[in-house]
Amino acid sequence: MQSTQTHPKFTWRFLAVSESHPQARAVVVYTNAPNEAEARSQIKGCVLYFAARLPAHHFDLIPEVRHV
């Protein structure tokens, strides 16, 4: 009998700093993955600082907000 159990997915939150522009302001990024290693592998070109593991959540893309 095969197991039908799936790995739970989580929403991972990181503080990300660009590798090519380390003086740039850090941003908060979110990604969904079953574990931290997989989450980190989805975000390229940044140094990531772990912030949180949350229950899985679907995120819609929101346009960037700029204040003038």
All heavy atoms as TSV, in Angstrom:
chain	resi	resn	atom	element	x	y	z
A	1	MET	N	N	0.841	-1.174	0.000
A	1	MET	CA	C	0.000	0.000	0.000
A	1	MET	C	C	0.891	1.245	0.000
A	1	MET	O	O	1.809	1.361	0.803
A	1	MET	CB	C	-0.891	-0.013	1.242
A	1	MET	CG	C	-1.862	1.118	1.283
A	1	MET	SD	S	-3.119	0.791	2.534
A	1	MET	CE	C	-2.880	2.205	3.558
A	2	GLN	N	N	0.601	2.170	-0.908
A	2	GLN	CA	C	1.374	3.398	-0.984
A	2	GLN	C	C	0.810	4.446	-0.043
A	2	GLN	O	O	-0.397	4.525	0.163
A	2	GLN	CB	C	1.345	3.963	-2.395
A	2	GLN	CG	C	2.307	3.296	-3.334
A	2	GLN	CD	C	2.344	4.048	-4.643
A	2	GLN	OE1	O	1.326	4.534	-5.097
A	2	GLN	NE2	N	3.510	4.131	-5.233
A	3	SER	N	N	1.702	5.243	0.491
A	3	SER	CA	C	1.282	6.320	1.371
A	3	SER	C	C	0.790	7.502	0.539
A	3	SER	O	O	1.414	7.869	-0.455
A	3	SER	CB	C	2.456	6.769	2.239
A	3	SER	OG	O	2.078	7.909	2.967
A	4	THR	N	N	-0.334	8.063	0.932
A	4	THR	CA	C	-0.866	9.231	0.224
A	4	THR	C	C	-0.607	10.514	1.018
A	4	THR	O	O	-1.071	11.571	0.650
A	4	THR	CB	C	-2.383	9.087	-0.016
A	4	THR	OG1	O	-3.023	8.891	1.251
A	4	THR	CG2	C	-2.677	7.932	-0.942
A	5	GLN	N	N	0.155	10.379	2.102
A	5	GLN	CA	C	0.451	11.551	2.926
A	5	GLN	C	C	1.353	12.501	2.152
A	5	GLN	O	O	2.332	12.094	1.534
A	5	GLN	CB	C	1.141	11.125	4.205
A	5	GLN	CG	C	1.452	12.283	5.127
A	5	GLN	CD	C	2.100	11.805	6.417
A	5	GLN	OE1	O	2.387	10.633	6.583
A	5	GLN	NE2	N	2.342	12.724	7.312
A	6	THR	N	N	1.018	13.773	2.153
A	6	THR	CA	C	1.842	14.771	1.491
A	6	THR	C	C	2.612	15.564	2.545
A	6	THR	O	O	2.214	15.633	3.694
A	6	THR	CB	C	0.979	15.737	0.661
A	6	THR	OG1	O	0.055	16.385	1.544
A	6	THR	CG2	C	0.227	15.012	-0.435
A	7	HIS	N	N	3.709	16.139	2.123
A	7	HIS	CA	C	4.474	16.980	3.034
A	7	HIS	C	C	3.737	18.288	3.227
A	7	HIS	O	O	3.299	18.906	2.262
A	7	HIS	CB	C	5.867	17.245	2.469
A	7	HIS	CG	C	6.698	16.006	2.391
A	7	HIS	ND1	N	7.209	15.401	3.500
A	7	HIS	CD2	C	7.082	15.265	1.337
A	7	HIS	CE1	C	7.897	14.331	3.135
A	7	HIS	NE2	N	7.824	14.225	1.832
A	8	PRO	N	N	3.595	18.729	4.457
A	8	PRO	CA	C	2.916	20.009	4.667
A	8	PRO	C	C	3.747	21.135	4.081
A	8	PRO	O	O	4.971	21.099	4.111
A	8	PRO	CB	C	2.822	20.126	6.187
A	8	PRO	CG	C	3.890	19.234	6.701
A	8	PRO	CD	C	4.066	18.141	5.686
A	9	LYS	N	N	3.066	22.090	3.490
A	9	LYS	CA	C	3.759	23.270	2.979
A	9	LYS	C	C	3.617	24.383	3.980
A	9	LYS	O	O	2.610	24.506	4.664
A	9	LYS	CB	C	3.163	23.707	1.646
A	9	LYS	CG	C	3.869	23.153	0.458
A	9	LYS	CD	C	3.548	23.959	-0.764
A	9	LYS	CE	C	4.546	23.611	-1.837
A	9	LYS	NZ	N	4.381	24.395	-3.026
A	10	PHE	N	N	4.645	25.175	4.053
A	10	PHE	CA	C	4.644	26.327	4.936
A	10	PHE	C	C	4.953	27.568	4.119
A	10	PHE	O	O	5.509	27.484	3.031
A	10	PHE	CB	C	5.708	26.167	6.028
A	10	PHE	CG	C	5.494	24.973	6.906
A	10	PHE	CD1	C	6.185	23.791	6.679
A	10	PHE	CD2	C	4.590	25.028	7.955
A	10	PHE	CE1	C	5.987	22.680	7.489
A	10	PHE	CE2	C	4.383	23.924	8.771
A	10	PHE	CZ	C	5.081	22.749	8.533
A	11	THR	N	N	4.599	28.702	4.666
A	11	THR	CA	C	5.034	29.967	4.095
A	11	THR	C	C	6.239	30.399	4.906
A	11	THR	O	O	6.172	30.474	6.136
A	11	THR	CB	C	3.917	31.022	4.174
A	11	THR	OG1	O	2.836	30.588	3.347
A	11	THR	CG2	C	4.401	32.373	3.686
A	12	TRP	N	N	7.340	30.625	4.206
A	12	TRP	CA	C	8.590	31.011	4.849
A	12	TRP	C	C	8.815	32.493	4.607
A	12	TRP	O	O	8.634	32.989	3.503
A	12	TRP	CB	C	9.744	30.197	4.261
A	12	TRP	CG	C	9.566	28.738	4.502
A	12	TRP	CD1	C	8.852	27.862	3.735
A	12	TRP	CD2	C	10.044	27.987	5.597
A	12	TRP	NE1	N	8.877	26.607	4.291
A	12	TRP	CE2	C	9.617	26.663	5.430
A	12	TRP	CE3	C	10.827	28.307	6.696
A	12	TRP	CZ2	C	9.931	25.666	6.342
A	12	TRP	CZ3	C	11.144	27.305	7.596
A	12	TRP	CH2	C	10.696	25.993	7.419
A	13	ARG	N	N	9.219	33.199	5.656
A	13	ARG	CA	C	9.487	34.630	5.539
A	13	ARG	C	C	10.973	34.849	5.831
A	13	ARG	O	O	11.504	34.340	6.824
A	13	ARG	CB	C	8.638	35.419	6.524
A	13	ARG	CG	C	8.869	36.921	6.447
A	13	ARG	CD	C	7.872	37.704	7.251
A	13	ARG	NE	N	7.829	37.252	8.639
A	13	ARG	CZ	C	6.835	37.523	9.464
A	13	ARG	NH1	N	5.795	38.231	9.076
A	13	ARG	NH2	N	6.864	37.074	10.703
A	14	PHE	N	N	11.615	35.593	4.938
A	14	PHE	CA	C	13.028	35.919	5.085
A	14	PHE	C	C	13.229	37.418	4.918
A	14	PHE	O	O	12.469	38.080	4.218
A	14	PHE	CB	C	13.865	35.228	3.993
A	14	PHE	CG	C	13.849	33.737	4.046
A	14	PHE	CD1	C	12.973	33.013	3.242
A	14	PHE	CD2	C	14.702	33.037	4.880
A	14	PHE	CE1	C	12.950	31.634	3.276
A	14	PHE	CE2	C	14.689	31.650	4.917
A	14	PHE	CZ	C	13.814	30.944	4.116
A	15	LEU	N	N	14.267	37.916	5.511
A	15	LEU	CA	C	14.771	39.237	5.222
A	15	LEU	C	C	15.856	39.000	4.179
A	15	LEU	O	O	16.762	38.186	4.401
A	15	LEU	CB	C	15.358	39.866	6.488
A	15	LEU	CG	C	15.736	41.323	6.415
A	15	LEU	CD1	C	14.517	42.178	6.108
A	15	LEU	CD2	C	16.361	41.763	7.723
A	16	ALA	N	N	15.751	39.666	3.032
A	16	ALA	CA	C	16.668	39.411	1.922
A	16	ALA	C	C	17.491	40.648	1.603
A	16	ALA	O	O	16.963	41.753	1.528
A	16	ALA	CB	C	15.872	38.989	0.686
A	17	VAL	N	N	18.800	40.419	1.403
A	17	VAL	CA	C	19.724	41.482	1.011
A	17	VAL	C	C	20.385	41.033	-0.291
A	17	VAL	O	O	20.866	39.903	-0.394
A	17	VAL	CB	C	20.794	41.712	2.104
A	17	VAL	CG1	C	21.783	42.779	1.672
A	17	VAL	CG2	C	20.138	42.079	3.422
A	18	SER	N	N	20.409	41.909	-1.272
A	18	SER	CA	C	21.004	41.591	-2.564
A	18	SER	C	C	22.484	41.239	-2.411
A	18	SER	O	O	23.234	41.944	-1.731
A	18	SER	CB	C	20.851	42.787	-3.507
A	18	SER	OG	O	21.597	42.570	-4.686
A	19	GLU	N	N	22.916	40.148	-3.067
A	19	GLU	CA	C	24.334	39.779	-3.050
A	19	GLU	C	C	25.170	40.783	-3.829
A	19	GLU	O	O	26.298	41.072	-3.476
A	19	GLU	CB	C	24.531	38.381	-3.643
A	19	GLU	CG	C	24.043	37.278	-2.750
A	19	GLU	CD	C	24.193	35.902	-3.379
A	19	GLU	OE1	O	24.401	35.800	-4.618
A	19	GLU	OE2	O	24.103	34.923	-2.638
A	20	SER	N	N	24.608	41.324	-4.917
A	20	SER	CA	C	25.371	42.244	-5.764
A	20	SER	C	C	25.330	43.686	-5.260
A	20	SER	O	O	26.125	44.504	-5.681
A	20	SER	CB	C	24.861	42.172	-7.204
A	20	SER	OG	O	23.492	42.490	-7.260
A	21	HIS	N	N	24.382	44.009	-4.387
A	21	HIS	CA	C	24.263	45.358	-3.828
A	21	HIS	C	C	24.037	45.254	-2.312
A	21	HIS	O	O	22.955	45.544	-1.809
A	21	HIS	CB	C	23.101	46.113	-4.477
A	21	HIS	CG	C	23.277	46.332	-5.936
A	21	HIS	ND1	N	22.945	45.378	-6.871
A	21	HIS	CD2	C	23.784	47.383	-6.620
A	21	HIS	CE1	C	23.215	45.841	-8.075
A	21	HIS	NE2	N	23.721	47.051	-7.954
A	22	PRO	N	N	25.058	44.843	-1.560
A	22	PRO	CA	C	24.871	44.604	-0.129
A	22	PRO	C	C	24.512	45.848	0.687
A	22	PRO	O	O	24.007	45.728	1.788
A	22	PRO	CB	C	26.198	44.010	0.329
A	22	PRO	CG	C	27.172	44.344	-0.743
A	22	PRO	CD	C	26.401	44.525	-2.006
A	23	GLN	N	N	24.749	47.044	0.146
A	23	GLN	CA	C	24.382	48.264	0.870
A	23	GLN	C	C	22.922	48.639	0.635
A	23	GLN	O	O	22.401	49.547	1.280
A	23	GLN	CB	C	25.268	49.449	0.448
A	23	GLN	CG	C	26.656	49.428	1.079
A	23	GLN	CD	C	27.559	48.360	0.478
A	23	GLN	OE1	O	27.446	48.027	-0.689
A	23	GLN	NE2	N	28.438	47.807	1.283
A	24	ALA	N	N	22.258	47.959	-0.293
A	24	ALA	CA	C	20.850	48.243	-0.568
A	24	ALA	C	C	19.998	47.850	0.631
A	24	ALA	O	O	20.386	47.004	1.448
A	24	ALA	CB	C	20.386	47.482	-1.802
A	25	ARG	N	N	18.842	48.461	0.714
A	25	ARG	CA	C	17.915	48.175	1.817
A	25	ARG	C	C	17.412	46.731	1.729
A	25	ARG	O	O	17.104	46.230	0.653
A	25	ARG	CB	C	16.729	49.130	1.719
A	25	ARG	CG	C	15.766	48.998	2.877
A	25	ARG	CD	C	14.710	50.039	2.812
A	25	ARG	NE	N	15.364	51.341	2.977
A	25	ARG	CZ	C	14.729	52.439	3.312
A	25	ARG	NH1	N	13.434	52.418	3.481
A	25	ARG	NH2	N	15.385	53.567	3.451
A	26	ALA	N	N	17.326	46.084	2.851
A	26	ALA	CA	C	16.794	44.716	2.911
A	26	ALA	C	C	15.287	44.747	2.670
A	26	ALA	O	O	14.622	45.734	2.981
A	26	ALA	CB	C	17.090	44.097	4.267
A	27	VAL	N	N	14.767	43.672	2.098
A	27	VAL	CA	C	13.332	43.547	1.867
A	27	VAL	C	C	12.845	42.248	2.490
A	27	VAL	O	O	13.608	41.305	2.682
A	27	VAL	CB	C	12.972	43.570	0.359
A	27	VAL	CG1	C	13.326	44.908	-0.264
A	27	VAL	CG2	C	13.667	42.449	-0.383
A	28	VAL	N	N	11.565	42.197	2.789
A	28	VAL	CA	C	10.947	40.980	3.318
A	28	VAL	C	C	10.398	40.195	2.135
A	28	VAL	O	O	9.712	40.759	1.278
A	28	VAL	CB	C	9.821	41.315	4.316
A	28	VAL	CG1	C	9.120	40.046	4.781
A	28	VAL	CG2	C	10.374	42.083	5.502
A	29	VAL	N	N	10.739	38.910	2.055
A	29	VAL	CA	C	10.235	38.049	0.988
A	29	VAL	C	C	9.548	36.834	1.599
A	29	VAL	O	O	9.905	36.381	2.687
A	29	VAL	CB	C	11.358	37.603	0.018
A	29	VAL	CG1	C	11.908	38.780	-0.751
A	29	VAL	CG2	C	12.470	36.887	0.751
A	30	TYR	N	N	8.551	36.338	0.886
A	30	TYR	CA	C	7.788	35.165	1.298
A	30	TYR	C	C	7.844	34.130	0.193
A	30	TYR	O	O	7.837	34.478	-0.984
A	30	TYR	CB	C	6.310	35.523	1.507
A	30	TYR	CG	C	6.044	36.485	2.626
A	30	TYR	CD1	C	6.111	37.858	2.417
A	30	TYR	CD2	C	5.688	36.028	3.892
A	30	TYR	CE1	C	5.844	38.751	3.440
A	30	TYR	CE2	C	5.420	36.912	4.918
A	30	TYR	CZ	C	5.493	38.268	4.688
A	30	TYR	OH	O	5.231	39.147	5.704
A	31	THR	N	N	7.876	32.862	0.568
A	31	THR	CA	C	7.770	31.784	-0.405
A	31	THR	C	C	7.142	30.572	0.281
A	31	THR	O	O	7.264	30.404	1.490
A	31	THR	CB	C	9.146	31.435	-1.016
A	31	THR	OG1	O	8.962	30.515	-2.088
A	31	THR	CG2	C	10.087	30.851	0.006
A	32	ASN	N	N	6.461	29.757	-0.490
A	32	ASN	CA	C	5.846	28.538	0.043
A	32	ASN	C	C	6.716	27.342	-0.323
A	32	ASN	O	O	7.135	27.200	-1.468
A	32	ASN	CB	C	4.435	28.339	-0.522
A	32	ASN	CG	C	3.464	29.354	0.033
A	32	ASN	OD1	O	3.625	29.837	1.149
A	32	ASN	ND2	N	2.455	29.700	-0.732
A	33	ALA	N	N	6.983	26.489	0.675
A	33	ALA	CA	C	7.805	25.302	0.462
A	33	ALA	C	C	7.607	24.358	1.638
A	33	ALA	O	O	7.191	24.789	2.720
A	33	ALA	CB	C	9.272	25.694	0.355
A	34	PRO	N	N	7.941	23.074	1.455
A	34	PRO	CA	C	7.780	22.113	2.551
A	34	PRO	C	C	8.854	22.230	3.631
A	34	PRO	O	O	8.652	21.793	4.750
A	34	PRO	CB	C	7.846	20.758	1.853
A	34	PRO	CG	C	8.584	21.015	0.584
A	34	PRO	CD	C	8.287	22.429	0.197
A	35	ASN	N	N	10.022	22.827	3.288
A	35	ASN	CA	C	11.089	22.954	4.286
A	35	ASN	C	C	11.931	24.195	3.986
A	35	ASN	O	O	11.847	24.782	2.910
A	35	ASN	CB	C	11.947	21.688	4.333
A	35	ASN	CG	C	12.556	21.366	2.991
A	35	ASN	OD1	O	13.277	22.183	2.409
A	35	ASN	ND2	N	12.261	20.171	2.480
A	36	GLU	N	N	12.767	24.560	4.945
A	36	GLU	CA	C	13.554	25.790	4.810
A	36	GLU	C	C	14.555	25.711	3.667
A	36	GLU	O	O	14.757	26.684	2.932
A	36	GLU	CB	C	14.281	26.099	6.121
A	36	GLU	CG	C	15.022	27.422	6.082
A	36	GLU	CD	C	15.703	27.778	7.383
A	36	GLU	OE1	O	15.516	27.069	8.400
A	36	GLU	OE2	O	16.439	28.786	7.383
A	37	ALA	N	N	15.183	24.564	3.479
A	37	ALA	CA	C	16.171	24.420	2.400
A	37	ALA	C	C	15.531	24.652	1.039
A	37	ALA	O	O	16.088	25.350	0.182
A	37	ALA	CB	C	16.822	23.035	2.463
A	38	GLU	N	N	14.353	24.081	0.825
A	38	GLU	CA	C	13.635	24.279	-0.440
A	38	GLU	C	C	13.226	25.743	-0.602
A	38	GLU	O	O	13.335	26.316	-1.686
A	38	GLU	CB	C	12.405	23.374	-0.496
A	38	GLU	CG	C	11.551	23.560	-1.729
A	38	GLU	CD	C	12.238	23.159	-3.025
A	38	GLU	OE1	O	13.151	22.313	-2.983
A	38	GLU	OE2	O	11.877	23.713	-4.086
A	39	ALA	N	N	12.782	26.359	0.472
A	39	ALA	CA	C	12.392	27.776	0.416
A	39	ALA	C	C	13.591	28.635	0.018
A	39	ALA	O	O	13.487	29.504	-0.853
A	39	ALA	CB	C	11.837	28.222	1.763
A	40	ARG	N	N	14.738	28.387	0.637
A	40	ARG	CA	C	15.937	29.166	0.312
A	40	ARG	C	C	16.366	28.954	-1.140
A	40	ARG	O	O	16.842	29.878	-1.788
A	40	ARG	CB	C	17.085	28.794	1.250
A	40	ARG	CG	C	16.906	29.329	2.654
A	40	ARG	CD	C	18.057	28.889	3.566
A	40	ARG	NE	N	17.926	29.448	4.897
A	40	ARG	CZ	C	18.340	30.663	5.253
A	40	ARG	NH1	N	18.931	31.436	4.374
A	40	ARG	NH2	N	18.179	31.095	6.482
A	41	SER	N	N	16.199	27.746	-1.648
A	41	SER	CA	C	16.617	27.452	-3.027
A	41	SER	C	C	15.750	28.179	-4.059
A	41	SER	O	O	16.153	28.329	-5.207
A	41	SER	CB	C	16.603	25.947	-3.289
A	41	SER	OG	O	15.279	25.470	-3.421
A	42	GLN	N	N	14.577	28.623	-3.664
A	42	GLN	CA	C	13.678	29.323	-4.585
A	42	GLN	C	C	14.025	30.804	-4.728
A	42	GLN	O	O	13.535	31.464	-5.635
A	42	GLN	CB	C	12.232	29.193	-4.101
A	42	GLN	CG	C	11.707	27.783	-4.141
A	42	GLN	CD	C	10.317	27.677	-3.552
A	42	GLN	OE1	O	9.609	28.658	-3.404
A	42	GLN	NE2	N	9.924	26.460	-3.217
A	43	ILE	N	N	14.854	31.335	-3.845
A	43	ILE	CA	C	15.177	32.767	-3.851
A	43	ILE	C	C	16.654	32.906	-4.194
A	43	ILE	O	O	17.520	32.590	-3.383
A	43	ILE	CB	C	14.850	33.409	-2.486
A	43	ILE	CG1	C	13.380	33.163	-2.143
A	43	ILE	CG2	C	15.169	34.900	-2.506
A	43	ILE	CD1	C	13.017	33.468	-0.710
A	44	LYS	N	N	16.936	33.366	-5.396
A	44	LYS	CA	C	18.313	33.448	-5.900
A	44	LYS	C	C	18.856	34.869	-5.773
A	44	LYS	O	O	18.107	35.838	-5.816
A	44	LYS	CB	C	18.351	33.046	-7.377
A	44	LYS	CG	C	17.693	31.731	-7.694
A	44	LYS	CD	C	18.518	30.580	-7.238
A	44	LYS	CE	C	17.895	29.286	-7.728
A	44	LYS	NZ	N	18.146	28.178	-6.905
A	45	GLY	N	N	20.174	34.984	-5.653
A	45	GLY	CA	C	20.842	36.270	-5.694
A	45	GLY	C	C	20.730	37.102	-4.434
A	45	GLY	O	O	21.019	38.298	-4.459
A	46	CYS	N	N	20.319	36.490	-3.341
A	46	CYS	CA	C	20.157	37.236	-2.085
A	46	CYS	C	C	20.766	36.470	-0.926
A	46	CYS	O	O	20.796	35.241	-0.920
A	46	CYS	CB	C	18.671	37.447	-1.779
A	46	CYS	SG	S	17.818	38.505	-2.937
A	47	VAL	N	N	21.233	37.219	0.043
A	47	VAL	CA	C	21.591	36.642	1.337
A	47	VAL	C	C	20.297	36.662	2.140
A	47	VAL	O	O	19.631	37.699	2.233
A	47	VAL	CB	C	22.681	37.471	2.042
A	47	VAL	CG1	C	22.963	36.916	3.421
A	47	VAL	CG2	C	23.943	37.518	1.194
A	48	LEU	N	N	19.912	35.511	2.676
A	48	LEU	CA	C	18.622	35.394	3.363
A	48	LEU	C	C	18.813	35.220	4.862
A	48	LEU	O	O	19.653	34.435	5.308
A	48	LEU	CB	C	17.845	34.200	2.818
A	48	LEU	CG	C	17.524	34.245	1.328
A	48	LEU	CD1	C	16.899	32.931	0.890
A	48	LEU	CD2	C	16.611	35.415	1.016
A	49	TYR	N	N	18.016	35.949	5.613
A	49	TYR	CA	C	17.991	35.834	7.061
A	49	TYR	C	C	16.614	35.326	7.453
A	49	TYR	O	O	15.608	35.969	7.167
A	49	TYR	CB	C	18.267	37.193	7.722
A	49	TYR	CG	C	19.640	37.712	7.363
A	49	TYR	CD1	C	19.814	38.567	6.277
A	49	TYR	CD2	C	20.754	37.314	8.085
A	49	TYR	CE1	C	21.074	39.025	5.931
A	49	TYR	CE2	C	22.020	37.775	7.748
A	49	TYR	CZ	C	22.169	38.630	6.666
A	49	TYR	OH	O	23.413	39.075	6.326
A	50	PHE	N	N	16.571	34.157	8.093
A	50	PHE	CA	C	15.307	33.538	8.477
A	50	PHE	C	C	14.510	34.462	9.386
A	50	PHE	O	O	15.040	35.032	10.332
A	50	PHE	CB	C	15.575	32.214	9.199
A	50	PHE	CG	C	14.338	31.561	9.727
A	50	PHE	CD1	C	13.516	30.828	8.894
A	50	PHE	CD2	C	13.995	31.676	11.059
A	50	PHE	CE1	C	12.374	30.223	9.383
A	50	PHE	CE2	C	12.860	31.079	11.559
A	50	PHE	CZ	C	12.044	30.348	10.714
A	51	ALA	N	N	13.213	34.605	9.083
A	51	ALA	CA	C	12.354	35.446	9.910
A	51	ALA	C	C	11.197	34.648	10.519
A	51	ALA	O	O	10.844	34.873	11.663
A	51	ALA	CB	C	11.814	36.624	9.106
A	52	ALA	N	N	10.595	33.725	9.734
A	52	ALA	CA	C	9.441	32.997	10.281
A	52	ALA	C	C	9.071	31.811	9.403
A	52	ALA	O	O	9.289	31.815	8.197
A	52	ALA	CB	C	8.237	33.919	10.410
A	53	ARG	N	N	8.468	30.793	10.038
A	53	ARG	CA	C	7.800	29.696	9.345
A	53	ARG	C	C	6.337	29.793	9.753
A	53	ARG	O	O	5.994	29.676	10.926
A	53	ARG	CB	C	8.359	28.344	9.765
A	53	ARG	CG	C	7.739	27.205	8.956
A	53	ARG	CD	C	8.188	25.881	9.465
A	53	ARG	NE	N	7.356	25.538	10.638
A	53	ARG	CZ	C	7.380	24.379	11.251
A	53	ARG	NH1	N	8.205	23.435	10.860
A	53	ARG	NH2	N	6.596	24.153	12.269
A	54	LEU	N	N	5.473	30.006	8.767
A	54	LEU	CA	C	4.054	30.232	9.011
A	54	LEU	C	C	3.227	29.141	8.352
A	54	LEU	O	O	3.699	28.474	7.421
A	54	LEU	CB	C	3.648	31.592	8.424
A	54	LEU	CG	C	4.510	32.778	8.862
A	54	LEU	CD1	C	4.271	33.971	7.958
A	54	LEU	CD2	C	4.217	33.119	10.300
A	55	PRO	N	N	1.970	28.953	8.767
A	55	PRO	CA	C	1.101	28.026	8.034
A	55	PRO	C	C	1.007	28.481	6.576
A	55	PRO	O	O	1.078	29.682	6.288
A	55	PRO	CB	C	-0.251	28.165	8.734
A	55	PRO	CG	C	0.068	28.715	10.085
A	55	PRO	CD	C	1.290	29.566	9.913
A	56	ALA	N	N	0.888	27.531	5.668
A	56	ALA	CA	C	0.839	27.863	4.235
A	56	ALA	C	C	-0.241	28.889	3.955
A	56	ALA	O	O	-1.332	28.849	4.518
A	56	ALA	CB	C	0.600	26.605	3.420
A	57	HIS	N	N	0.105	29.834	3.091
A	57	HIS	CA	C	-0.813	30.905	2.732
A	57	HIS	C	C	-0.609	31.236	1.270
A	57	HIS	O	O	0.522	31.292	0.794
A	57	HIS	CB	C	-0.549	32.140	3.595
A	57	HIS	CG	C	-1.493	33.262	3.337
A	57	HIS	ND1	N	-2.759	33.279	3.862
A	57	HIS	CD2	C	-1.365	34.385	2.608
A	57	HIS	CE1	C	-3.371	34.385	3.459
A	57	HIS	NE2	N	-2.540	35.068	2.694
A	58	HIS	N	N	-1.683	31.464	0.552
A	58	HIS	CA	C	-1.598	31.871	-0.851
A	58	HIS	C	C	-1.479	33.385	-0.909
A	58	HIS	O	O	-2.280	34.096	-0.312
A	58	HIS	CB	C	-2.834	31.410	-1.625
A	58	HIS	CG	C	-2.883	31.962	-3.007
A	58	HIS	ND1	N	-2.047	31.516	-3.997
A	58	HIS	CD2	C	-3.632	32.939	-3.540
A	58	HIS	CE1	C	-2.303	32.200	-5.096
A	58	HIS	NE2	N	-3.258	33.065	-4.839
A	59	PHE	N	N	-0.469	33.875	-1.621
A	59	PHE	CA	C	-0.270	35.308	-1.750
A	59	PHE	C	C	-0.558	35.745	-3.177
A	59	PHE	O	O	-0.082	35.124	-4.123
A	59	PHE	CB	C	1.173	35.694	-1.410
A	59	PHE	CG	C	1.495	35.517	0.038
A	59	PHE	CD1	C	2.070	34.357	0.502
A	59	PHE	CD2	C	1.203	36.517	0.947
A	59	PHE	CE1	C	2.362	34.188	1.845
A	59	PHE	CE2	C	1.479	36.367	2.297
A	59	PHE	CZ	C	2.059	35.199	2.738
A	60	ASP	N	N	-1.327	36.801	-3.326
A	60	ASP	CA	C	-1.528	37.416	-4.627
A	60	ASP	C	C	-0.449	38.471	-4.807
A	60	ASP	O	O	-0.036	39.114	-3.843
A	60	ASP	CB	C	-2.910	38.078	-4.716
A	60	ASP	CG	C	-4.037	37.052	-4.672
A	60	ASP	OD1	O	-3.866	35.971	-5.272
A	60	ASP	OD2	O	-5.053	37.336	-4.030
A	61	LEU	N	N	-0.016	38.642	-6.050
A	61	LEU	CA	C	0.975	39.682	-6.315
A	61	LEU	C	C	0.318	41.043	-6.151
A	61	LEU	O	O	-0.759	41.301	-6.689
A	61	LEU	CB	C	1.544	39.540	-7.718
A	61	LEU	CG	C	2.371	38.287	-7.950
A	61	LEU	CD1	C	2.838	38.222	-9.391
A	61	LEU	CD2	C	3.575	38.259	-7.019
A	62	ILE	N	N	0.962	41.891	-5.404
A	62	ILE	CA	C	0.447	43.243	-5.167
A	62	ILE	C	C	1.418	44.210	-5.822
A	62	ILE	O	O	2.622	44.114	-5.598
A	62	ILE	CB	C	0.339	43.533	-3.657
A	62	ILE	CG1	C	-0.613	42.517	-3.016
A	62	ILE	CG2	C	-0.124	44.953	-3.402
A	62	ILE	CD1	C	-0.649	42.579	-1.521
A	63	PRO	N	N	0.904	45.134	-6.626
A	63	PRO	CA	C	1.824	46.103	-7.247
A	63	PRO	C	C	2.569	46.894	-6.178
A	63	PRO	O	O	2.045	47.147	-5.099
A	63	PRO	CB	C	0.904	47.027	-8.047
A	63	PRO	CG	C	-0.449	46.415	-8.016
A	63	PRO	CD	C	-0.474	45.368	-6.952
A	64	GLU	N	N	3.780	47.296	-6.511
A	64	GLU	CA	C	4.589	48.068	-5.574
A	64	GLU	C	C	3.914	49.409	-5.270
A	64	GLU	O	O	3.386	50.059	-6.152
A	64	GLU	CB	C	5.972	48.319	-6.187
A	64	GLU	CG	C	6.903	49.035	-5.267
A	64	GLU	CD	C	8.289	49.213	-5.878
A	64	GLU	OE1	O	8.602	48.511	-6.830
A	64	GLU	OE2	O	9.012	50.073	-5.384
A	65	VAL	N	N	3.949	49.784	-4.026
A	65	VAL	CA	C	3.376	51.052	-3.607
A	65	VAL	C	C	4.497	52.067	-3.469
A	65	VAL	O	O	5.493	51.811	-2.821
A	65	VAL	CB	C	2.615	50.915	-2.262
A	65	VAL	CG1	C	2.106	52.263	-1.795
A	65	VAL	CG2	C	1.505	49.901	-2.390
A	66	ARG	N	N	4.328	53.201	-4.112
A	66	ARG	CA	C	5.326	54.271	-4.003
A	66	ARG	C	C	4.657	55.510	-3.464
A	66	ARG	O	O	3.583	55.887	-3.903
A	66	ARG	CB	C	5.940	54.575	-5.356
A	66	ARG	CG	C	6.786	53.449	-5.871
A	66	ARG	CD	C	7.478	53.831	-7.162
A	66	ARG	NE	N	8.232	52.715	-7.642
A	66	ARG	CZ	C	9.558	52.683	-7.676
A	66	ARG	NH1	N	10.233	53.713	-7.276
A	66	ARG	NH2	N	10.179	51.625	-8.123
A	67	HIS	N	N	5.288	56.124	-2.503
A	67	HIS	CA	C	4.774	57.358	-1.931
A	67	HIS	C	C	5.560	58.521	-2.518
A	67	HIS	O	O	6.777	58.510	-2.556
A	67	HIS	CB	C	4.918	57.346	-0.406
A	67	HIS	CG	C	4.160	56.229	0.230
A	67	HIS	ND1	N	2.817	56.299	0.473
A	67	HIS	CD2	C	4.558	55.005	0.626
A	67	HIS	CE1	C	2.423	55.176	1.022
A	67	HIS	NE2	N	3.451	54.356	1.134
A	68	VAL	N	N	4.823	59.522	-2.983
A	68	VAL	CA	C	5.491	60.697	-3.575
A	68	VAL	C	C	5.419	61.887	-2.677
A	68	VAL	O	O	4.614	62.048	-1.854
A	68	VAL	CB	C	4.868	61.074	-4.925
A	68	VAL	CG1	C	5.814	60.802	-6.037
A	68	VAL	CG2	C	3.558	60.419	-5.172
